[in-house]
Amino acid sequence: MHPKDSMEKAIGLQAIAKKAKELEDKGADNIDIANFVVGAKQELTRQKPDPEKYAKAATSAAKWGRTNL
């Protein structure tokens, strides 16, 4: 992942954490906070994908398929 993209992703993760803390402070349910965090992280990953992690995951899935199926 390009360093610029990595930095932008880190900033996005910090923003997600800050918003989750605000939700907690306002008294939101834990499940609502967890749902927000999961959805926000998925959207961040969609916007800033990491091709290296994708390739590693694809390789691991293929190895698992060859040994377990």
Residue frames as qw, qx, qy, qz and C-alpha x, y, z in Angstrom:
[[0.000, 0.891, 0.454, 0.000, 0.00, 0.00, 0.00],
 [0.359, 0.598, -0.034, 0.716, 1.27, 3.42, -0.92],
 [0.336, -0.165, -0.531, 0.760, 2.36, 5.43, 2.16],
 [0.227, -0.100, -0.034, -0.968, -0.14, 8.21, 1.32],
 [0.652, -0.259, -0.517, -0.491, -3.01, 5.71, 1.21],
 [0.603, -0.205, -0.684, 0.356, -1.78, 4.12, 4.43],
 [0.121, -0.049, -0.355, 0.926, -1.78, 7.52, 6.15],
 [0.437, -0.153, -0.223, -0.858, -5.27, 8.32, 4.86],
 [0.692, -0.258, -0.651, -0.179, -6.51, 4.95, 6.11],
 [0.448, -0.166, -0.611, 0.631, -4.97, 5.61, 9.54],
 [0.128, -0.032, 0.134, -0.982, -6.69, 9.00, 9.67],
 [0.595, -0.200, -0.457, -0.630, -9.95, 7.32, 8.73],
 [0.643, -0.237, -0.710, 0.162, -9.55, 4.75, 11.50],
 [0.215, -0.099, -0.462, 0.855, -8.91, 7.53, 14.01],
 [0.355, -0.106, -0.121, -0.921, -12.08, 9.29, 12.84],
 [0.673, -0.241, -0.627, -0.310, -14.06, 6.07, 13.29],
 [0.517, -0.203, -0.664, 0.500, -12.68, 5.65, 16.82],
 [0.001, 0.007, 0.239, -0.971, -13.54, 9.26, 17.67],
 [0.527, -0.171, -0.319, -0.769, -17.10, 8.88, 16.39],
 [0.671, -0.237, -0.703, -0.014, -17.51, 5.59, 18.30],
 [0.330, -0.144, -0.558, 0.747, -16.38, 7.36, 21.48],
 [0.244, -0.063, 0.008, -0.968, -18.90, 10.15, 20.84],
 [0.644, -0.221, -0.545, -0.489, -21.66, 7.57, 20.40],
 [0.588, -0.213, -0.702, 0.341, -20.61, 5.91, 23.66],
 [0.137, -0.060, -0.371, 0.917, -20.61, 9.24, 25.48],
 [0.426, -0.100, -0.172, -0.882, -24.12, 9.95, 24.20],
 [0.564, -0.086, 0.655, -0.495, -25.30, 6.64, 25.66],
 [0.698, 0.311, -0.445, -0.467, -25.65, 4.56, 22.52],
 [0.945, -0.181, 0.231, -0.142, -26.03, 0.80, 22.92],
 [0.428, -0.511, 0.673, 0.320, -22.89, -1.28, 22.55],
 [0.621, 0.301, 0.691, 0.214, -24.43, -3.19, 19.64],
 [0.366, 0.907, 0.208, -0.028, -25.16, 0.07, 17.82],
 [0.148, -0.859, 0.429, 0.236, -21.59, 1.23, 18.34],
 [0.555, -0.218, 0.756, 0.271, -20.22, -2.10, 17.15],
 [0.587, 0.582, 0.551, 0.115, -22.46, -2.01, 14.07],
 [0.190, 0.971, -0.059, -0.136, -21.27, 1.51, 13.27],
 [0.315, -0.689, 0.596, 0.267, -17.61, 0.54, 13.64],
 [0.621, 0.061, 0.745, 0.238, -17.95, -2.57, 11.47],
 [0.501, 0.753, 0.421, 0.066, -19.82, -0.71, 8.75],
 [0.051, 0.967, -0.186, -0.165, -17.45, 2.25, 8.80],
 [0.430, -0.519, 0.677, 0.297, -14.39, 0.01, 8.60],
 [0.634, 0.319, 0.673, 0.207, -15.91, -1.90, 5.68],
 [0.368, 0.907, 0.207, 0.004, -16.58, 1.35, 3.85],
 [0.174, -0.863, 0.414, 0.231, -13.05, 2.58, 4.56],
 [0.564, -0.210, 0.743, 0.292, -11.65, -0.68, 3.20],
 [0.578, 0.609, 0.528, 0.128, -13.81, -0.31, 0.09],
 [0.207, 0.978, -0.002, -0.035, -12.52, 3.22, -0.45],
 [0.024, 0.803, -0.595, 0.031, -8.88, 2.50, 0.43],
 [0.997, -0.018, -0.039, -0.057, -8.21, -1.17, -0.44],
 [0.306, -0.703, 0.630, 0.125, -4.89, -2.79, 0.38],
 [0.794, 0.409, -0.370, -0.257, -3.89, -4.98, -2.58],
 [0.250, 0.437, -0.827, 0.250, -1.11, -6.66, -0.60],
 [0.414, -0.091, 0.720, -0.550, -3.51, -7.82, 2.12],
 [0.803, 0.306, 0.050, -0.510, -6.00, -8.98, -0.52],
 [0.627, 0.476, -0.611, -0.087, -3.32, -11.04, -2.27],
 [0.014, 0.318, -0.860, 0.398, -2.22, -12.59, 1.03],
 [0.602, 0.069, 0.520, -0.602, -5.82, -13.46, 1.94],
 [0.797, 0.402, -0.200, -0.403, -6.44, -14.97, -1.50],
 [0.435, 0.449, -0.775, 0.094, -3.30, -17.10, -1.21],
 [0.221, -0.182, 0.805, -0.519, -4.29, -18.29, 2.27],
 [0.731, 0.204, 0.274, -0.591, -7.81, -19.15, 1.10],
 [0.732, 0.445, -0.452, -0.248, -6.45, -21.13, -1.84],
 [0.219, 0.367, -0.862, 0.272, -4.06, -23.06, 0.43],
 [0.457, -0.039, 0.656, -0.600, -6.88, -23.81, 2.86],
 [0.789, 0.320, -0.008, -0.524, -9.06, -25.03, -0.01],
 [0.606, 0.443, -0.656, -0.079, -6.36, -27.38, -1.29],
 [0.162, 0.260, -0.869, 0.388, -5.73, -28.93, 2.12],
 [0.315, 0.083, 0.684, -0.653, -9.26, -29.06, 3.55],
 [0.692, 0.334, 0.054, -0.637, -11.51, -29.91, 0.63]]
